[in-house]
Amino acid sequence: MVVTDKLVISDLTNRTVSAGEVSVLKPSGDPLDVAGQLSLSP
């Protein structure tokens, strides 16, 4: 598990993420593939 800033996730995946989202990444290329995303709500 890596906790990081949304700008880093965007750079690694070429996708935008919202605050509180969890991205499951699959290391299969450059950029990394997104295997799934979860949205967390308070």
CHARMM-style PDB file with segment names, atoms N, HN, CA, C and O in Angstrom:
ATOM      1  N   MET     1       0.843  -1.151   0.000  1.00  0.00      PROA
ATOM      2  CA  MET     1       0.000   0.000   0.000  1.00  0.00      PROA
ATOM      3  C   MET     1       0.899   1.229   0.000  1.00  0.00      PROA
ATOM      4  O   MET     1       1.902   1.290   0.712  1.00  0.00      PROA
ATOM      5  N   VAL     2       0.519   2.192  -0.808  1.00  0.00      PROA
ATOM      6  HN  VAL     2      -0.295   2.142  -1.386  1.00  0.00      PROA
ATOM      7  CA  VAL     2       1.223   3.460  -0.864  1.00  0.00      PROA
ATOM      8  C   VAL     2       0.189   4.561  -0.706  1.00  0.00      PROA
ATOM      9  O   VAL     2      -0.825   4.574  -1.404  1.00  0.00      PROA
ATOM     10  N   VAL     3       0.440   5.467   0.194  1.00  0.00      PROA
ATOM     11  HN  VAL     3       1.264   5.457   0.760  1.00  0.00      PROA
ATOM     12  CA  VAL     3      -0.427   6.633   0.366  1.00  0.00      PROA
ATOM     13  C   VAL     3       0.308   7.811  -0.215  1.00  0.00      PROA
ATOM     14  O   VAL     3       1.444   8.090   0.169  1.00  0.00      PROA
ATOM     15  N   THR     4      -0.330   8.512  -1.143  1.00  0.00      PROA
ATOM     16  HN  THR     4      -1.253   8.285  -1.455  1.00  0.00      PROA
ATOM     17  CA  THR     4       0.362   9.589  -1.831  1.00  0.00      PROA
ATOM     18  C   THR     4      -0.617  10.673  -2.250  1.00  0.00      PROA
ATOM     19  O   THR     4      -1.822  10.561  -2.028  1.00  0.00      PROA
ATOM     20  N   ASP     5      -0.099  11.694  -2.841  1.00  0.00      PROA
ATOM     21  HN  ASP     5       0.880  11.785  -3.022  1.00  0.00      PROA
ATOM     22  CA  ASP     5      -0.865  12.836  -3.310  1.00  0.00      PROA
ATOM     23  C   ASP     5      -1.549  12.518  -4.634  1.00  0.00      PROA
ATOM     24  O   ASP     5      -1.048  11.715  -5.420  1.00  0.00      PROA
ATOM     25  N   LYS     6      -2.692  13.149  -4.878  1.00  0.00      PROA
ATOM     26  HN  LYS     6      -3.099  13.802  -4.239  1.00  0.00      PROA
ATOM     27  CA  LYS     6      -3.415  12.868  -6.123  1.00  0.00      PROA
ATOM     28  C   LYS     6      -2.626  13.269  -7.360  1.00  0.00      PROA
ATOM     29  O   LYS     6      -2.854  12.707  -8.431  1.00  0.00      PROA
ATOM     30  N   LEU     7      -1.713  14.214  -7.251  1.00  0.00      PROA
ATOM     31  HN  LEU     7      -1.528  14.671  -6.381  1.00  0.00      PROA
ATOM     32  CA  LEU     7      -0.879  14.583  -8.395  1.00  0.00      PROA
ATOM     33  C   LEU     7       0.064  13.449  -8.789  1.00  0.00      PROA
ATOM     34  O   LEU     7       0.316  13.237  -9.975  1.00  0.00      PROA
ATOM     35  N   VAL     8       0.581  12.725  -7.813  1.00  0.00      PROA
ATOM     36  HN  VAL     8       0.376  12.897  -6.849  1.00  0.00      PROA
ATOM     37  CA  VAL     8       1.460  11.586  -8.092  1.00  0.00      PROA
ATOM     38  C   VAL     8       0.672  10.476  -8.783  1.00  0.00      PROA
ATOM     39  O   VAL     8       1.152   9.876  -9.745  1.00  0.00      PROA
ATOM     40  N   ILE     9      -0.543  10.203  -8.289  1.00  0.00      PROA
ATOM     41  HN  ILE     9      -0.933  10.690  -7.508  1.00  0.00      PROA
ATOM     42  CA  ILE     9      -1.387   9.184  -8.915  1.00  0.00      PROA
ATOM     43  C   ILE     9      -1.693   9.574 -10.360  1.00  0.00      PROA
ATOM     44  O   ILE     9      -1.644   8.733 -11.257  1.00  0.00      PROA
ATOM     45  N   SER    10      -2.001  10.829 -10.580  1.00  0.00      PROA
ATOM     46  HN  SER    10      -2.041  11.513  -9.851  1.00  0.00      PROA
ATOM     47  CA  SER    10      -2.285  11.301 -11.941  1.00  0.00      PROA
ATOM     48  C   SER    10      -1.082  11.123 -12.854  1.00  0.00      PROA
ATOM     49  O   SER    10      -1.231  10.725 -14.009  1.00  0.00      PROA
ATOM     50  N   ASP    11       0.112  11.416 -12.343  1.00  0.00      PROA
ATOM     51  HN  ASP    11       0.234  11.740 -11.404  1.00  0.00      PROA
ATOM     52  CA  ASP    11       1.331  11.233 -13.141  1.00  0.00      PROA
ATOM     53  C   ASP    11       1.586   9.763 -13.463  1.00  0.00      PROA
ATOM     54  O   ASP    11       2.037   9.437 -14.561  1.00  0.00      PROA
ATOM     55  N   LEU    12       1.300   8.875 -12.511  1.00  0.00      PROA
ATOM     56  HN  LEU    12       0.934   9.139 -11.619  1.00  0.00      PROA
ATOM     57  CA  LEU    12       1.555   7.448 -12.708  1.00  0.00      PROA
ATOM     58  C   LEU    12       0.528   6.768 -13.613  1.00  0.00      PROA
ATOM     59  O   LEU    12       0.837   5.771 -14.265  1.00  0.00      PROA
ATOM     60  N   THR    13      -0.700   7.309 -13.651  1.00  0.00      PROA
ATOM     61  HN  THR    13      -0.951   8.119 -13.121  1.00  0.00      PROA
ATOM     62  CA  THR    13      -1.786   6.619 -14.352  1.00  0.00      PROA
ATOM     63  C   THR    13      -2.367   7.389 -15.532  1.00  0.00      PROA
ATOM     64  O   THR    13      -3.143   6.830 -16.307  1.00  0.00      PROA
ATOM     65  N   ASN    14      -2.011   8.640 -15.678  1.00  0.00      PROA
ATOM     66  HN  ASN    14      -1.380   9.094 -15.048  1.00  0.00      PROA
ATOM     67  CA  ASN    14      -2.606   9.526 -16.691  1.00  0.00      PROA
ATOM     68  C   ASN    14      -4.115   9.666 -16.513  1.00  0.00      PROA
ATOM     69  O   ASN    14      -4.844   9.881 -17.482  1.00  0.00      PROA
ATOM     70  N   ARG    15      -4.578   9.543 -15.277  1.00  0.00      PROA
ATOM     71  HN  ARG    15      -3.986   9.367 -14.490  1.00  0.00      PROA
ATOM     72  CA  ARG    15      -5.993   9.714 -14.946  1.00  0.00      PROA
ATOM     73  C   ARG    15      -6.103  10.659 -13.760  1.00  0.00      PROA
ATOM     74  O   ARG    15      -5.186  10.754 -12.945  1.00  0.00      PROA
ATOM     75  N   THR    16      -7.219  11.352 -13.667  1.00  0.00      PROA
ATOM     76  HN  THR    16      -7.965  11.275 -14.330  1.00  0.00      PROA
ATOM     77  CA  THR    16      -7.433  12.221 -12.519  1.00  0.00      PROA
ATOM     78  C   THR    16      -8.180  11.447 -11.435  1.00  0.00      PROA
ATOM     79  O   THR    16      -8.987  10.563 -11.723  1.00  0.00      PROA
ATOM     80  N   VAL    17      -7.897  11.796 -10.203  1.00  0.00      PROA
ATOM     81  HN  VAL    17      -7.242  12.514  -9.969  1.00  0.00      PROA
ATOM     82  CA  VAL    17      -8.576  11.187  -9.065  1.00  0.00      PROA
ATOM     83  C   VAL    17      -9.095  12.310  -8.176  1.00  0.00      PROA
ATOM     84  O   VAL    17      -8.551  13.414  -8.167  1.00  0.00      PROA
ATOM     85  N   SER    18     -10.132  12.020  -7.444  1.00  0.00      PROA
ATOM     86  HN  SER    18     -10.574  11.123  -7.451  1.00  0.00      PROA
ATOM     87  CA  SER    18     -10.712  12.975  -6.503  1.00  0.00      PROA
ATOM     88  C   SER    18     -10.162  12.709  -5.112  1.00  0.00      PROA
ATOM     89  O   SER    18      -9.648  11.628  -4.824  1.00  0.00      PROA
ATOM     90  N   ALA    19     -10.279  13.708  -4.263  1.00  0.00      PROA
ATOM     91  HN  ALA    19     -10.696  14.587  -4.497  1.00  0.00      PROA
ATOM     92  CA  ALA    19      -9.864  13.545  -2.868  1.00  0.00      PROA
ATOM     93  C   ALA    19     -10.681  12.423  -2.239  1.00  0.00      PROA
ATOM     94  O   ALA    19     -11.899  12.369  -2.407  1.00  0.00      PROA
ATOM     95  N   GLY    20     -10.018  11.538  -1.523  1.00  0.00      PROA
ATOM     96  HN  GLY    20      -9.028  11.583  -1.387  1.00  0.00      PROA
ATOM     97  CA  GLY    20     -10.696  10.439  -0.853  1.00  0.00      PROA
ATOM     98  C   GLY    20     -10.867   9.188  -1.692  1.00  0.00      PROA
ATOM     99  O   GLY    20     -11.392   8.191  -1.196  1.00  0.00      PROA
ATOM    100  N   GLU    21     -10.443   9.205  -2.950  1.00  0.00      PROA
ATOM    101  HN  GLU    21     -10.017  10.015  -3.353  1.00  0.00      PROA
ATOM    102  CA  GLU    21     -10.545   8.008  -3.777  1.00  0.00      PROA
ATOM    103  C   GLU    21      -9.345   7.097  -3.554  1.00  0.00      PROA
ATOM    104  O   GLU    21      -8.244   7.550  -3.242  1.00  0.00      PROA
ATOM    105  N   VAL    22      -9.586   5.816  -3.722  1.00  0.00      PROA
ATOM    106  HN  VAL    22     -10.480   5.447  -3.976  1.00  0.00      PROA
ATOM    107  CA  VAL    22      -8.541   4.803  -3.614  1.00  0.00      PROA
ATOM    108  C   VAL    22      -8.370   4.190  -4.995  1.00  0.00      PROA
ATOM    109  O   VAL    22      -9.343   3.749  -5.606  1.00  0.00      PROA
ATOM    110  N   SER    23      -7.145   4.160  -5.483  1.00  0.00      PROA
ATOM    111  HN  SER    23      -6.355   4.518  -4.986  1.00  0.00      PROA
ATOM    112  CA  SER    23      -6.858   3.546  -6.779  1.00  0.00      PROA
ATOM    113  C   SER    23      -6.065   2.263  -6.551  1.00  0.00      PROA
ATOM    114  O   SER    23      -5.068   2.257  -5.829  1.00  0.00      PROA
ATOM    115  N   VAL    24      -6.513   1.192  -7.167  1.00  0.00      PROA
ATOM    116  HN  VAL    24      -7.323   1.197  -7.754  1.00  0.00      PROA
ATOM    117  CA  VAL    24      -5.803  -0.083  -7.134  1.00  0.00      PROA
ATOM    118  C   VAL    24      -5.041  -0.165  -8.442  1.00  0.00      PROA
ATOM    119  O   VAL    24      -5.638  -0.226  -9.517  1.00  0.00      PROA
ATOM    120  N   LEU    25      -3.704  -0.166  -8.346  1.00  0.00      PROA
ATOM    121  HN  LEU    25      -3.219  -0.116  -7.472  1.00  0.00      PROA
ATOM    122  CA  LEU    25      -2.859  -0.106  -9.534  1.00  0.00      PROA
ATOM    123  C   LEU    25      -2.229  -1.454  -9.842  1.00  0.00      PROA
ATOM    124  O   LEU    25      -1.893  -2.223  -8.941  1.00  0.00      PROA
ATOM    125  N   LYS    26      -2.078  -1.721 -11.108  1.00  0.00      PROA
ATOM    126  HN  LYS    26      -2.351  -1.096 -11.840  1.00  0.00      PROA
ATOM    127  CA  LYS    26      -1.476  -2.967 -11.581  1.00  0.00      PROA
ATOM    128  C   LYS    26      -0.209  -2.590 -12.359  1.00  0.00      PROA
ATOM    129  O   LYS    26      -0.290  -1.888 -13.367  1.00  0.00      PROA
ATOM    130  N   PRO    27       0.956  -3.052 -11.898  1.00  0.00      PROA
ATOM    131  CA  PRO    27       2.221  -2.674 -12.540  1.00  0.00      PROA
ATOM    132  C   PRO    27       2.467  -3.445 -13.835  1.00  0.00      PROA
ATOM    133  O   PRO    27       3.265  -4.381 -13.868  1.00  0.00      PROA
ATOM    134  N   SER    28       1.769  -3.040 -14.908  1.00  0.00      PROA
ATOM    135  HN  SER    28       1.120  -2.280 -14.882  1.00  0.00      PROA
ATOM    136  CA  SER    28       1.922  -3.777 -16.155  1.00  0.00      PROA
ATOM    137  C   SER    28       2.374  -2.900 -17.319  1.00  0.00      PROA
ATOM    138  O   SER    28       2.321  -3.326 -18.473  1.00  0.00      PROA
ATOM    139  N   GLY    29       2.804  -1.709 -17.033  1.00  0.00      PROA
ATOM    140  HN  GLY    29       2.847  -1.362 -16.096  1.00  0.00      PROA
ATOM    141  CA  GLY    29       3.261  -0.852 -18.114  1.00  0.00      PROA
ATOM    142  C   GLY    29       3.541   0.550 -17.633  1.00  0.00      PROA
ATOM    143  O   GLY    29       3.583   0.820 -16.433  1.00  0.00      PROA
ATOM    144  N   ASP    30       3.732   1.433 -18.584  1.00  0.00      PROA
ATOM    145  HN  ASP    30       3.698   1.213 -19.559  1.00  0.00      PROA
ATOM    146  CA  ASP    30       3.957   2.839 -18.273  1.00  0.00      PROA
ATOM    147  C   ASP    30       3.010   3.642 -19.126  1.00  0.00      PROA
ATOM    148  O   ASP    30       3.279   3.769 -20.321  1.00  0.00      PROA
ATOM    149  N   PRO    31       1.938   4.190 -18.631  1.00  0.00      PROA
ATOM    150  CA  PRO    31       1.592   4.341 -17.224  1.00  0.00      PROA
ATOM    151  C   PRO    31       1.058   3.046 -16.621  1.00  0.00      PROA
ATOM    152  O   PRO    31       0.757   2.088 -17.332  1.00  0.00      PROA
ATOM    153  N   LEU    32       0.948   3.040 -15.291  1.00  0.00      PROA
ATOM    154  HN  LEU    32       1.192   3.819 -14.714  1.00  0.00      PROA
ATOM    155  CA  LEU    32       0.403   1.881 -14.601  1.00  0.00      PROA
ATOM    156  C   LEU    32      -1.071   1.705 -14.946  1.00  0.00      PROA
ATOM    157  O   LEU    32      -1.783   2.685 -15.166  1.00  0.00      PROA
ATOM    158  N   ASP    33      -1.521   0.472 -14.992  1.00  0.00      PROA
ATOM    159  HN  ASP    33      -0.943  -0.324 -14.813  1.00  0.00      PROA
ATOM    160  CA  ASP    33      -2.931   0.198 -15.247  1.00  0.00      PROA
ATOM    161  C   ASP    33      -3.715   0.347 -13.957  1.00  0.00      PROA
ATOM    162  O   ASP    33      -3.234  -0.021 -12.885  1.00  0.00      PROA
ATOM    163  N   VAL    34      -4.915   0.883 -14.059  1.00  0.00      PROA
ATOM    164  HN  VAL    34      -5.305   1.182 -14.930  1.00  0.00      PROA
ATOM    165  CA  VAL    34      -5.799   1.007 -12.912  1.00  0.00      PROA
ATOM    166  C   VAL    34      -6.707  -0.217 -12.907  1.00  0.00      PROA
ATOM    167  O   VAL    34      -7.541  -0.379 -13.797  1.00  0.00      PROA
ATOM    168  N   ALA    35      -6.545  -1.080 -11.899  1.00  0.00      PROA
ATOM    169  HN  ALA    35      -5.868  -0.948 -11.176  1.00  0.00      PROA
ATOM    170  CA  ALA    35      -7.349  -2.291 -11.781  1.00  0.00      PROA
ATOM    171  C   ALA    35      -8.717  -1.983 -11.193  1.00  0.00      PROA
ATOM    172  O   ALA    35      -9.671  -2.729 -11.416  1.00  0.00      PROA
ATOM    173  N   GLY    36      -8.823  -0.888 -10.443  1.00  0.00      PROA
ATOM    174  HN  GLY    36      -8.049  -0.282 -10.262  1.00  0.00      PROA
ATOM    175  CA  GLY    36     -10.094  -0.507  -9.868  1.00  0.00      PROA
ATOM    176  C   GLY    36      -9.970   0.787  -9.079  1.00  0.00      PROA
ATOM    177  O   GLY    36      -8.870   1.223  -8.740  1.00  0.00      PROA
ATOM    178  N   GLN    37     -11.114   1.391  -8.795  1.00  0.00      PROA
ATOM    179  HN  GLN    37     -12.008   1.037  -9.071  1.00  0.00      PROA
ATOM    180  CA  GLN    37     -11.148   2.606  -7.989  1.00  0.00      PROA
ATOM    181  C   GLN    37     -12.298   2.511  -7.008  1.00  0.00      PROA
ATOM    182  O   GLN    37     -13.376   2.015  -7.335  1.00  0.00      PROA
ATOM    183  N   LEU    38     -12.052   2.994  -5.797  1.00  0.00      PROA
ATOM    184  HN  LEU    38     -11.176   3.397  -5.531  1.00  0.00      PROA
ATOM    185  CA  LEU    38     -13.077   3.039  -4.756  1.00  0.00      PROA
ATOM    186  C   LEU    38     -13.254   4.473  -4.321  1.00  0.00      PROA
ATOM    187  O   LEU    38     -12.275   5.197  -4.139  1.00  0.00      PROA
ATOM    188  N   SER    39     -14.491   4.889  -4.153  1.00  0.00      PROA
ATOM    189  HN  SER    39     -15.286   4.301  -4.301  1.00  0.00      PROA
ATOM    190  CA  SER    39     -14.772   6.223  -3.626  1.00  0.00      PROA
ATOM    191  C   SER    39     -15.200   6.092  -2.179  1.00  0.00      PROA
ATOM    192  O   SER    39     -16.115   5.334  -1.858  1.00  0.00      PROA
ATOM    193  N   LEU    40     -14.537   6.830  -1.310  1.00  0.00      PROA
ATOM    194  HN  LEU    40     -13.794   7.446  -1.571  1.00  0.00      PROA
ATOM    195  CA  LEU    40     -14.854   6.804   0.098  1.00  0.00      PROA
ATOM    196  C   LEU    40     -15.687   8.029   0.449  1.00  0.00      PROA
ATOM    197  O   LEU    40     -15.394   9.134  -0.008  1.00  0.00      PROA
ATOM    198  N   SER    41     -16.699   7.841   1.240  1.00  0.00      PROA
ATOM    199  HN  SER    41     -16.937   6.943   1.611  1.00  0.00      PROA
ATOM    200  CA  SER    41     -17.511   8.971   1.671  1.00  0.00      PROA
ATOM    201  C   SER    41     -17.495   9.015   3.205  1.00  0.00      PROA
ATOM    202  O   SER    41     -17.460   7.978   3.868  1.00  0.00      PROA
ATOM    203  N   PRO    42     -17.521  10.234   3.752  1.00  0.00      PROA
ATOM    204  CA  PRO    42     -17.455  10.357   5.231  1.00  0.00      PROA
ATOM    205  C   PRO    42     -18.683   9.828   5.925  1.00  0.00      PROA
ATOM    206  OT1 PRO    42     -18.763   9.867   7.153  1.00  0.00      PROA
TER     207      PRO     42
END
